[in-house]
């Protein structure tokens, strides 16, 4: 037989021609023509008739043989030594994948009609074997089997695994991998599209018993233990999907005490009993990062009513514990819990795996606000339907009834009708709660609008909450209301419609626009009819302002917002403080509330002594009220002590973790709106200083927090600063108490509105924000507290070819030899780099 090679360097194609009948195949990058000793049906002749190369498999017994599978269905076994085809297998269905069994005796092929075939290879027998299709899931039309794998076992039948193959009409939307072993068959049902899977095996050379099934789906990585009865899932130590349910809020707590940390971990261990005890099968790499200096928690609230606790001490977020609030309410979520596992005798035998679940059974369960006290173990979470849950950490399971308390924020105002969603109904019967955070009280706001502000003071046993209609204070020790204040504007009808049904009408927008035009015209008309004296006075004021502007930066004119704008009564921030509100000689507990309309309410709280705290009632009286002239939303309130330092957290001083606030000097309150920062003296509330933001650079404050910036050189020195994020994505740091701008750093793209809205600051000058629905990005403004990945992955050395193991290029033309040698040299140089 004569044989020759042609190399075309322009289209990267290689042609192998013989004197016998030929088969031509084509791919997107190269054209290959080869011969076959046996005849092929006429309809397969020609490169276009074979379609693309769908699969390649090496013979596990003889590395000189490769099986080539074409989309049309033809499979060819190619001999690399003799460069010719030694057998062809003409399947009648479109090919999806192939698998060559470990002993080299069979080839499995899967097809687009949901079937698979086993082709037995007999040495020296060139007769065509009849096609024997096996359709695992019935005779109805099925979806394609995308990948098939068969692995032997030492003392029993082999494992057969394949993806797809579900009945098209009934379960065509399922993403499944079926595992068959002996008489056991399970269809693992995933909630996102399957990308690929493989099976790990025991032994030093990974040729032993099948150990674990590793599945990469579109939203997560799932590993299933194949050696434990029931095939449980192995808990993922990393790459856990943050967005198993959509993240709706987040809360960071720094420097967790060791006792609370251990109790949370213990509660999480109890939850994970359904996972396999087998260690994680994927190993490699070294973690060179030092141990974190402290224990940090990141709490994420989700759309399905769960709160997840993450270890945020290092680079990776590790799941510690999951809290579900759905059990407290009579919601529809219970129905799907029973449907997650397939019923006995059901066909196909589905079993739901993975924790990614993008569907929420009831949107009212969504968590909107979280506040955890790390010293007392109390946790409060607030949701979409106006529910506020008070929870306490318990190391034992408990069956108890959750008490519900209704708070009417409208205070009997007439003429308003709530058009939004209804409230969640609290279960009346006792509920068994597992170890962990267990609810004991539910405060239900009426109307059941989204909770927009939340604050917890565990030392006073008080929780404050706010919605678009008002705010209140609840005493969770005595379980009664302390304060209810309605902030609803009578002209604000949109606040009555709710977030799930509210659609801002065009008429409302046009009406507001015409009102602004009318006001501007009236002001111009009054200006024209003013007398000469007023004009002269205005000119004098203008000259004085111009003289000041020569020394001050250029500022924009910002119009005051109208009181008729929607949601002016929406509560944006709540703040507890022990400060001087009534007079300058007696400090009293107080509550501060800031609204969307630029109003700040201050209330004095009368709290009984500790010995009478459980018996005597708490009272609240209005003390002060501030109305900002520009009416911008108030997004933060901070009280500064006599040294200009922010007040410590509740119970922080009692645990000797912070110095006591200075009560001798005069206190100040810093009011942060979207447009400016303003400091008032206490108790007179006289304006002392302010810093304009919007008028200078046009940006607005979106997120704000107080951080402690420790020195990287001296352990004992540090400064407090105010950190805030603007709608332009810039992070700023202000000095306290003088509110001077320190640094400005571009952090988030201004177009990333969801990322800006999700940002949360830590107490050490760091921050988290969602760069995508499934990824948190961490940044740091402090040189002392840095979290960065330090790891090492040792790449294996490239193989060194001896003379007898060099690739054989005999018989090839000089051009082909140069091309292949050049490719080998490139591969080796890349491996060395």
C-alpha positions in Angstrom: 0.0 0.0 0.0 1.4 3.4 -0.9 0.9 6.2 1.4 1.8 9.9 1.6 1.2 13.1 3.6 0.4 16.6 2.5 0.6 19.6 4.9 -1.2 22.9 4.2 0.2 25.5 6.6 -2.3 28.2 5.6 -5.5 26.4 6.7 -3.8 24.3 9.3 -5.0 21.1 7.6 -3.3 17.7 7.3 -4.3 15.2 4.5 -3.4 11.5 4.7 -4.1 9.7 1.4 -4.0 6.0 0.5 -4.8 3.9 -2.5 -7.9 2.3 -0.8 -11.3 3.7 -0.3 -11.2 6.8 2.0 -13.3 8.5 4.6 -13.0 12.3 5.0 -13.9 14.1 8.2 -13.9 17.8 9.0 -13.6 19.9 12.1 -13.5 23.6 12.6 -9.7 23.7 12.7 -8.4 20.8 10.6 -9.3 18.4 7.9 -8.3 14.7 8.2 -8.7 12.0 5.6 -8.1 8.4 6.5 -8.6 4.9 5.1 -10.6 2.0 6.5 -10.0 -1.6 5.7 -13.8 -2.4 5.6 -16.4 -0.7 3.6 -18.5 2.1 4.9 -22.1 2.9 3.8 -22.3 5.3 0.9 -24.3 7.9 2.8 -21.3 8.4 5.1 -18.8 9.2 2.3 -17.8 12.8 2.3 -16.7 15.1 5.0 -20.0 17.0 5.2 -22.0 13.8 5.7 -20.1 12.8 8.8 -20.8 16.2 10.5 -18.4 17.4 13.3 -16.2 15.3 15.6 -18.3 14.9 18.7 -16.0 12.7 20.9 -12.5 11.3 21.3 -11.6 8.4 23.6 -8.2 6.7 24.0 -8.1 2.9 24.5 -7.2 2.4 28.2 -5.4 -0.8 27.3 -3.6 0.3 24.1 -2.7 3.9 23.9 -2.0 3.6 20.2 -5.8 3.3 19.5 -8.2 6.2 19.6 -12.0 6.1 19.1 -13.3 9.0 17.0 -17.1 9.7 17.2 -18.9 11.9 14.6 -22.1 13.7 15.1 -23.9 11.7 12.5 -23.4 8.5 14.6 -20.3 6.9 13.0 -17.5 5.8 15.4 -14.1 4.9 14.0 -11.2 3.2 15.9 -8.0 4.7 14.6 -4.6 3.1 14.9 -1.9 5.8 15.6 1.0 3.5 14.8 -0.2 2.5 11.3 -2.2 5.7 10.8 -5.3 3.9 9.6 -8.8 2.9 10.7 -9.1 -0.6 12.0 -12.8 -0.6 12.7 -15.9 1.4 12.2 -19.2 1.3 14.2 -22.1 2.9 12.3 -24.8 3.9 14.8 -28.1 5.2 13.5 -28.7 7.9 16.0 -26.9 11.2 16.4 -23.9 10.8 18.7 -23.5 12.8 21.9 -20.6 11.1 23.8 -18.5 7.9 24.1 -16.8 5.9 26.8 -14.2 3.2 26.4 -14.5 0.7 29.3 -11.4 0.1 31.4 -10.7 -3.4 30.1 -10.9 -2.2 26.5 -13.6 -4.7 25.6 -16.5 -2.3 25.0 -17.4 1.1 23.9 -20.5 2.9 25.2 -22.2 5.5 23.1 -24.9 7.9 24.1 -27.3 9.5 21.6 -29.7 12.4 21.2 -32.8 10.3 21.5 -32.1 9.4 25.2 -30.6 6.0 24.5 -27.2 4.4 24.9 -25.5 1.4 23.3 -22.8 -1.0 24.4 -20.6 -2.1 21.5 -18.4 -5.2 22.2 -15.0 -5.2 20.5 -13.7 -8.7 19.6 -10.1 -9.1 18.6 -9.8 -10.3 15.0 -13.6 -10.2 14.4 -14.5 -7.5 11.9 -18.2 -8.3 11.6 -20.6 -5.5 12.4 -22.5 -5.9 15.6 -26.2 -5.2 15.6 -27.1 -2.0 17.4 -28.8 -2.7 20.7 -30.2 0.5 22.2 -31.1 0.9 25.8 -33.5 3.7 26.7 -33.3 4.1 30.6 -36.5 6.2 31.0 -39.2 4.6 28.9 -40.4 4.5 25.3 -41.6 8.1 25.1 -39.4 10.7 23.5 -36.5 11.5 25.7 -33.8 14.2 25.8 -30.2 13.5 24.8 -27.8 11.7 27.1 -24.9 14.2 27.0 -22.3 12.2 28.7 -21.9 8.6 29.8 -19.3 6.9 32.1 -18.9 3.3 33.3 -16.4 2.3 36.0 -15.7 -1.2 37.3 -15.8 -2.3 41.0 -13.8 -5.0 42.7 -16.6 -7.3 43.8 -19.7 -6.4 41.9 -21.3 -4.8 38.9 -19.9 -1.6 37.4 -21.1 1.9 38.1 -23.0 3.5 35.2 -23.4 7.3 35.2 -24.9 9.5 32.6 -26.4 13.0 32.3 -29.7 13.8 30.7 -32.0 11.2 29.1 -35.2 12.5 30.9 -38.6 12.1 29.3 -39.0 15.2 27.1 -42.7 16.0 27.8 -42.8 15.4 31.5 -39.3 16.2 32.8 -37.6 18.0 30.0 -36.8 20.9 32.2 -34.9 18.8 34.8 -31.1 18.8 35.0 -30.2 15.3 36.1 -27.4 12.8 36.5 -28.4 9.2 36.8 -26.3 6.7 38.8 -27.0 3.0 38.4 -25.3 0.4 40.5 -26.7 -3.1 40.8 -30.4 -2.7 41.6 -30.0 0.9 42.8 -30.8 3.8 40.5 -31.0 7.4 41.5 -31.6 10.5 39.3 -29.8 13.4 41.1 -31.8 16.5 40.3 -29.9 19.8 40.1 -31.5 23.2 40.0 -29.1 24.6 37.4 -27.6 23.4 34.1 -25.0 20.7 34.3 -21.7 21.7 32.7 -19.6 18.6 33.3 -18.9 15.8 35.8 -16.3 13.2 36.7 -15.7 10.4 39.2 -12.8 10.3 41.7 -11.4 6.9 42.5 -9.4 5.4 45.4 -5.8 4.3 45.3 -2.5 6.1 44.7 -2.9 6.0 40.9 -6.7 6.7 41.2 -7.6 3.4 39.7 -9.4 1.8 42.6 -13.0 1.8 43.6 -15.3 4.8 42.5 -15.2 7.2 45.4 -17.1 10.4 44.7 -19.1 12.0 41.9 -18.0 15.6 41.3 -20.5 17.7 39.4 -20.0 21.2 38.1 -23.3 22.9 37.5 -23.9 26.4 36.4 -24.4 27.8 39.9 -22.4 25.6 42.2 -20.1 22.6 42.7 -21.7 19.4 44.1 -19.8 16.3 45.4 -21.7 13.1 46.1 -20.2 10.2 48.2 -20.6 7.0 46.2 -19.2 4.7 49.0 -21.6 5.6 51.7 -25.1 4.0 51.8 -27.7 6.4 50.4 -25.0 8.3 48.4 -25.1 11.5 50.6 -23.7 14.8 49.5 -20.3 15.9 50.9 -20.3 19.3 52.4 -18.4 21.9 50.3 -15.6 23.6 52.2 -15.3 26.4 49.6 -17.1 27.7 46.5 -20.4 27.5 48.4 -23.0 29.5 46.4 -23.7 32.7 48.2 -26.8 33.2 46.1 -28.5 29.8 46.9 -31.4 32.2 47.4 -31.1 35.8 46.2 -29.2 38.0 48.7 -31.4 40.8 50.0 -29.3 42.3 52.7 -26.0 41.8 54.7 -24.6 42.6 58.1 -21.0 42.3 59.3 -20.0 41.7 62.9 -16.3 42.1 63.9 -14.3 40.4 66.7 -16.8 37.7 67.7 -16.2 36.4 71.3 -14.9 32.8 71.4 -17.9 31.5 73.3 -20.5 32.8 70.9 -18.3 31.6 67.9 -18.3 28.0 69.3 -22.0 28.0 70.0 -22.8 29.1 66.4 -20.4 26.4 65.0 -22.1 23.8 67.2 -25.5 24.7 65.9 -24.3 24.4 62.4 -22.8 21.0 63.0 -26.2 19.8 64.1 -27.7 21.0 60.9 -25.2 19.2 58.8 -26.0 15.7 59.9 -27.5 14.9 56.4 -24.0 15.4 54.9 -21.5 12.6 54.4 -18.8 12.3 57.0 -16.2 11.5 54.3 -13.5 14.2 53.9 -13.4 16.4 50.9 -11.9 14.4 48.0 -10.3 17.2 46.1 -6.9 18.2 47.5 -3.9 20.3 46.4 -2.1 23.5 47.1 -0.9 25.1 50.3 -2.4 27.9 52.3 0.4 30.3 53.3 -1.8 32.9 55.0 -1.3 33.4 58.7 -4.1 32.8 61.1 -6.6 35.7 61.2 -6.2 38.0 64.1 -9.9 37.9 65.0 -13.1 36.1 64.3 -15.5 37.9 61.9 -19.0 37.1 60.9 -20.9 38.1 57.7 -24.6 37.5 57.9 -26.6 37.5 54.7 -30.4 37.7 54.4 -32.1 36.0 51.6 -35.3 36.1 49.6 -36.5 32.7 51.0 -36.5 34.0 54.6 -33.2 32.5 55.6 -30.2 34.1 57.3 -26.8 32.5 56.6 -23.8 32.9 58.9 -20.4 33.0 57.1 -16.9 32.9 58.6 -15.4 36.1 57.1 -12.1 36.0 59.0 -10.1 35.0 56.0 -10.2 35.2 52.2 -12.8 32.5 51.6 -16.3 32.7 53.1 -17.0 29.5 54.9 -20.6 28.6 55.9 -21.2 28.1 59.6 -24.9 28.1 60.2 -28.2 28.7 58.5 -31.3 30.1 60.1 -34.7 29.7 58.5 -37.6 32.0 59.6 -40.3 30.2 57.4 -41.2 27.7 60.2 -42.6 30.6 62.3 -45.3 31.4 59.7 -48.0 29.5 58.0 -46.6 30.1 54.6 -46.6 28.0 51.4 -42.9 27.2 51.9 -43.7 24.0 53.8 -45.2 22.3 50.8 -42.0 22.4 48.7 -39.9 21.0 51.6 -41.8 17.7 51.3 -41.4 17.7 47.6 -37.6 18.0 47.6 -37.1 14.2 48.0 -38.7 11.8 45.6 -41.5 9.6 46.9 -40.8 5.9 47.3 -41.6 4.1 44.1 -41.6 7.3 42.0 -40.2 7.0 38.5 -37.9 8.5 37.5 -36.3 8.2 41.0 -35.5 11.9 41.6 -33.4 13.1 44.5 -32.8 16.9 44.8 -29.2 17.8 45.5 -27.3 21.1 45.8 -28.3 24.1 47.8 -28.9 26.5 45.0 -32.6 27.3 44.9 -33.5 30.5 43.0 -37.2 30.3 43.6 -38.9 31.8 46.6 -42.2 30.3 47.7 -43.4 33.5 49.3 -41.7 36.9 48.6 -43.0 38.2 51.9 -40.5 36.0 53.7 -37.6 38.0 52.3 -35.1 39.4 54.9 -34.5 43.1 54.7 -32.6 44.0 57.9 -30.4 42.1 60.4 -28.9 43.1 63.7 -26.8 40.8 65.9 -25.5 41.6 69.4 -22.3 39.6 69.8 -22.2 40.0 73.6 -25.7 38.9 74.6 -26.5 36.4 71.8 -29.7 38.2 70.7 -30.5 38.5 67.0 -33.3 40.5 65.3 -34.3 40.2 61.7 -36.9 42.1 59.8 -38.7 41.1 56.6 -40.7 42.3 53.6 -44.1 42.0 55.1 -43.4 44.2 58.2 -42.4 41.3 60.4 -39.7 41.7 63.1 -38.4 38.6 64.8 -36.6 38.5 68.1 -34.3 35.4 68.5 -32.1 34.1 71.2 -29.3 31.6 70.9 -30.1 28.2 72.5 -27.8 25.2 72.5 -30.7 22.7 72.8 -33.8 22.1 70.6 -37.0 23.6 72.0 -40.7 23.3 71.2 -42.4 26.6 71.9 -45.1 29.0 70.7 -44.0 32.3 69.2 -45.9 35.3 70.6 -47.1 37.8 68.0 -47.5 41.5 68.8 -49.4 43.9 66.4 -48.1 47.5 66.1 -50.4 50.0 64.3 -48.1 52.6 62.8 -51.0 54.7 61.3 -52.2 55.5 64.8 -55.8 55.5 63.7 -55.4 58.0 60.9 -58.4 57.9 58.5 -58.5 58.1 54.8 -55.7 55.6 54.1 -56.2 52.1 52.7 -53.3 49.7 52.3 -53.2 48.2 48.8 -50.1 46.0 49.2 -49.5 42.5 50.3 -51.0 41.0 53.4 -49.1 40.1 56.5 -47.7 36.6 57.3 -49.7 34.6 59.7 -47.8 33.4 62.8 -48.4 29.7 63.7 -50.6 29.3 66.7 -49.4 25.8 67.6 -46.0 25.1 69.2 -43.1 24.7 66.8 -40.0 22.6 67.3 -36.9 24.7 66.7 -33.5 23.0 66.3 -30.4 24.2 68.3 -29.3 27.7 67.3 -31.2 31.0 67.1 -34.8 30.4 68.2 -37.5 33.0 67.8 -39.6 34.0 70.9 -41.4 37.1 69.7 -42.7 38.5 66.4 -43.6 42.1 66.1 -46.0 42.7 63.1 -46.3 46.2 61.7 -49.5 47.5 60.3 -49.7 48.2 57.4 -47.3 45.3 56.6 -44.8 47.3 54.6 -41.1 46.6 54.1 -39.0 47.3 57.2 -36.6 50.0 56.2 -34.6 50.5 59.5 -33.7 48.4 62.4 -31.7 48.8 65.6 -31.1 46.6 68.6 -30.0 47.7 72.1 -29.5 44.5 74.1 -28.5 46.2 77.3 -31.8 48.1 77.5 -33.7 45.1 76.0 -35.2 47.3 73.3 -35.5 47.0 69.5 -36.5 49.9 67.2 -38.0 49.4 63.8 -39.2 51.7 61.0 -41.2 51.5 57.7 -42.5 53.9 55.2 -45.3 54.8 57.6 -43.5 55.4 60.9 -41.3 53.8 63.6 -41.7 52.1 66.9 -39.8 50.8 69.9 -40.6 47.3 71.4 -39.5 46.0 74.8 -38.7 42.4 74.3 -38.2 41.8 78.0 -41.7 42.8 79.1 -43.1 42.1 75.6 -44.9 45.4 75.0 -44.7 48.5 72.9 -42.8 51.5 74.3 -43.2 54.0 71.4 -45.2 54.3 68.2 -44.8 57.3 65.9 -46.5 57.8 62.5 -44.4 59.7 60.0 -46.7 59.4 57.1 -47.3 62.5 55.0 -51.1 63.0 54.2 -50.2 63.7 50.6 -48.1 60.6 50.2 -50.5 58.0 48.7 -47.7 55.8 47.2 -46.7 54.8 50.7 -50.0 52.9 51.0 -49.5 50.7 47.9 -46.6 48.5 49.0 -43.5 47.3 47.2 -45.0 44.3 45.6 -47.9 46.1 43.9 -46.7 49.8 43.7 -46.5 51.3 40.3 -45.7 55.0 40.2 -48.3 56.5 37.9 -47.6 58.9 35.0 -50.2 61.2 36.4 -48.4 61.5 39.7 -45.1 62.4 37.9 -46.7 64.9 35.7 -48.6 66.5 38.6 -45.3 66.9 40.5 -43.6 68.4 37.4 -46.3 71.0 36.9 -46.2 71.9 40.6 -42.5 72.6 40.3 -43.0 74.7 37.2 -45.8 76.7 38.9 -43.7 77.3 42.0 -40.8 78.6 39.8 -43.1 80.9 37.9 -44.6 82.3 41.1 -41.2 82.9 42.5 -40.1 84.8 39.4 -43.2 86.9 39.4 -42.6 87.9 43.0 -39.1 88.7 42.2 -40.1 91.1 39.4 -42.6 93.0 41.5 -40.3 93.4 44.4 -39.3 97.0 45.3 -35.9 98.7 44.9 -34.9 98.2 48.5 -35.2 94.5 48.3 -33.1 94.4 45.1 -30.4 96.4 46.9 -30.5 94.1 49.9 -30.2 91.1 47.5 -27.3 92.7 45.7 -25.5 93.3 49.0 -26.0 89.7 50.1 -24.8 88.5 46.7 -21.6 90.6 47.0 -21.0 89.1 50.5 -21.6 85.6 49.2 -19.2 86.2 46.3 -16.5 87.3 48.7 -16.9 84.1 50.6 -16.9 82.0 47.5 -13.5 83.4 46.6 -12.2 81.4 49.6 -14.5 78.4 49.4 -14.7 75.8 46.6 -17.2 76.2 43.9 -20.6 74.9 45.0 -23.7 74.0 43.0 -27.1 75.4 43.8 -29.2 72.5 45.2 -32.9 73.1 45.3 -34.7 72.0 48.5 -36.9 69.0 48.0 -40.6 69.4 48.1 -42.5 68.1 51.1 -45.0 66.7 48.5 -42.5 64.2 47.2 -43.3 60.5 47.7 -42.1 58.6 50.8 -41.0 61.6 52.8 -42.1 59.7 55.9 -40.0 56.6 55.2 -37.7 55.9 58.1 -34.1 55.5 56.9 -32.1 55.2 60.1 -32.6 54.5 63.8 -30.0 55.1 66.5 -29.9 54.5 70.3 -27.7 56.7 72.4 -27.1 57.6 76.0 -26.4 61.3 75.8 -27.5 64.8 77.0 -30.9 65.5 75.4 -32.9 67.3 78.1 -30.2 69.3 79.8 -26.4 69.5 79.9 -26.0 67.9 83.4 -28.0 64.7 83.1 -27.4 62.1 80.4 -30.5 60.0 79.5 -31.2 57.1 77.1 -32.6 58.3 73.8 -33.7 57.2 70.4 -33.0 59.1 67.2 -34.9 58.5 63.9 -34.2 60.0 60.5 -36.7 60.1 57.6 -36.6 60.4 53.9 -37.9 63.9 54.1 -34.9 65.3 56.1 -36.6 65.1 59.5 -34.8 63.9 62.7 -36.9 62.9 65.7 -35.3 62.5 69.1 -37.1 60.8 72.0 -36.1 60.5 75.7 -36.4 56.9 77.0 -37.1 56.4 80.7 -35.7 53.0 81.7 -36.2 51.7 85.2 -33.2 50.5 87.3 -32.0 47.0 86.7 -33.7 45.6 89.9 -37.1 46.9 88.7 -36.5 46.5 85.0 -38.8 43.5 84.6 -41.7 45.1 86.5 -41.8 48.8 85.9 -43.0 50.0 82.5 -40.7 52.0 80.1 -41.9 55.3 78.7 -40.8 57.5 75.8 -41.3 61.2 75.4 -40.6 63.5 72.4 -37.6 65.8 73.1 -36.3 67.4 69.9 -37.0 67.6 66.2 -34.7 68.7 63.4 -35.9 69.6 59.9 -33.1 70.0 57.4 -33.6 72.8 55.0 -32.7 70.9 51.9 -35.0 68.0 53.0 -32.5 65.4 51.8 -33.0 61.9 53.2 -31.2 61.3 56.5 -29.1 58.1 56.1 -27.1 58.1 59.4 -26.9 59.6 62.9 -23.9 59.4 65.2 -23.5 60.9 68.7 -20.0 62.0 69.7 -18.9 62.2 73.3 -16.8 64.9 75.0 -13.6 63.7 73.3 -15.3 63.7 69.9 -15.3 59.9 69.7 -18.4 57.9 68.7 -20.3 56.2 71.5 -19.4 52.5 72.0 -21.8 49.7 71.2 -24.2 48.4 73.8 -22.5 46.1 76.4 -19.1 46.9 74.8 -18.0 48.9 77.8 -19.4 46.3 80.3 -17.2 43.6 78.7 -14.1 45.9 79.0 -13.7 46.0 75.2 -14.1 49.8 74.9 -13.4 52.7 77.2 -16.3 54.5 78.8 -17.6 57.5 76.9 -16.7 60.9 78.2 -19.7 62.4 80.0 -18.0 65.6 81.2 -17.5 67.4 78.0 -20.3 68.5 75.7 -21.7 66.0 73.3 -22.5 66.5 69.6 -24.8 64.8 67.2 -23.7 64.3 63.6 -26.6 64.1 61.1 -25.7 62.6 57.8 -28.0 63.2 54.9 -27.6 62.2 51.2 -26.2 65.7 50.4 -24.3 67.0 53.5 -22.9 66.3 57.0 -24.0 68.6 59.8 -22.9 68.7 63.4 -25.2 70.0 66.2 -24.4 70.7 69.8 -26.3 68.9 72.5 -28.7 69.5 74.2 -29.5 72.8 72.4 -29.2 71.4 68.8 -27.3 74.5 67.6 -25.6 74.1 64.3 -21.8 74.0 64.8 -20.3 72.9 61.4 -21.3 71.2 58.2 -19.7 69.7 55.1 -21.5 69.9 51.8 -21.1 67.0 49.4 -23.7 67.3 46.6 -23.1 71.0 46.2 -19.3 70.4 45.7 -19.1 67.3 43.5 -22.7 66.4 42.7 -22.6 62.9 44.4 -24.9 61.6 47.1 -24.3 59.4 50.1 -25.6 55.9 49.8 -23.9 53.9 52.6 -22.3 55.2 55.8 -20.4 53.6 58.8 -18.0 54.4 61.6 -14.6 52.7 61.5 -11.6 52.4 63.7 -8.3 52.9 61.8 -5.5 51.4 63.8 -1.9 52.3 63.1 0.2 49.7 61.3 3.3 50.7 63.3 2.0 51.3 66.8 -0.5 48.9 68.4 -1.9 51.4 70.8 -2.7 54.2 68.4 -5.7 54.6 66.2 -8.3 57.1 65.0 -12.0 56.9 64.4 -13.3 58.0 61.0 -16.6 58.2 59.1 -16.6 56.0 56.0 -19.2 56.5 53.3 -20.0 55.4 49.8 -21.5 57.7 47.2 -23.7 57.0 44.2 -20.7 57.5 42.0 -19.1 54.4 43.6 -16.4 56.4 45.5 -15.4 55.6 49.1 -14.6 58.6 51.3 -13.2 58.9 54.8 -14.0 61.9 57.1 -12.1 62.7 60.3 -14.1 62.9 63.5 -15.2 65.2 65.1 -14.1 67.9 62.6 -15.6 66.2 59.5 -12.7 67.0 57.3 -12.2 65.0 54.1 -9.3 62.6 54.4 -9.2 60.3 51.3 -11.3 59.5 48.3 -11.0 56.2 46.5 -12.9 54.9 43.5 -14.2 51.6 44.5 -17.3 50.5 42.6 -18.4 51.3 39.0 -21.1 54.0 39.1 -23.2 51.9 36.7 -23.2 49.1 39.3 -26.3 50.2 41.2 -26.9 46.9 42.9 -23.3 46.7 44.0 -23.5 50.1 45.6 -26.8 49.3 47.3 -25.3 46.0 48.7 -22.2 47.6 50.3 -21.6 47.0 54.0 -18.7 48.5 56.1 -16.8 46.8 58.9 -15.6 48.3 62.2 -12.0 48.0 61.0 -12.2 50.0 57.8 -13.0 47.2 55.4 -16.1 46.6 53.2 -18.0 44.1 51.2 -20.2 44.5 48.2 -21.8 42.2 45.6 -19.9 42.5 42.4 -22.4 40.0 40.9 -25.4 38.1 42.4 -23.0 35.3 43.5 -19.7 37.1 44.4 -18.7 39.3 47.2 -15.7 41.6 46.7 -13.8 42.7 49.8 -11.8 45.9 50.0 -9.9 47.6 52.8 -9.2 51.2 53.6 -6.9 50.4 56.6 -3.2 49.5 56.4 -3.5 47.5 59.6 -6.3 45.1 58.7 -5.7 43.5 55.3 -7.1 40.2 54.0 -5.3 38.9 51.0 -4.8 35.5 49.5 -1.5 33.8 50.1 -1.2 30.4 48.6 0.9 28.1 46.6 0.0 25.5 44.0 3.0 23.4 42.8 2.6 22.5 39.2 3.9 19.1 38.2 7.2 19.0 36.2 6.7 18.4 32.4 7.6 14.8 31.3 11.1 14.4 29.8 11.0 12.2 26.7 13.7 9.6 26.1 14.7 8.5 22.7 12.4 5.5 22.7 9.4 7.6 23.9 9.7 10.4 21.4 6.7 10.8 19.2 7.2 8.9 16.0 7.4 11.0 12.9 8.7 8.5 10.5 7.0 8.4 7.1 5.9 12.0 7.4 7.1 14.7 5.1 9.7 17.2 6.2 7.1 20.0 6.4 4.8 17.9 8.7 7.8 16.9 10.9 8.7 20.5 11.4 5.1 21.4 12.3 4.8 18.7 14.9 8.3 19.3 16.4 7.5 23.0 16.6 4.2 22.2 18.4 6.0 19.9 20.9 8.6 22.5 21.7 6.0 25.1 22.3 4.0 22.8 24.6 7.2 22.0 26.6 8.2 25.7 26.9 4.7 26.6 28.0 4.8 23.9 30.7 8.2 25.2 31.9 6.9 28.8 32.1 
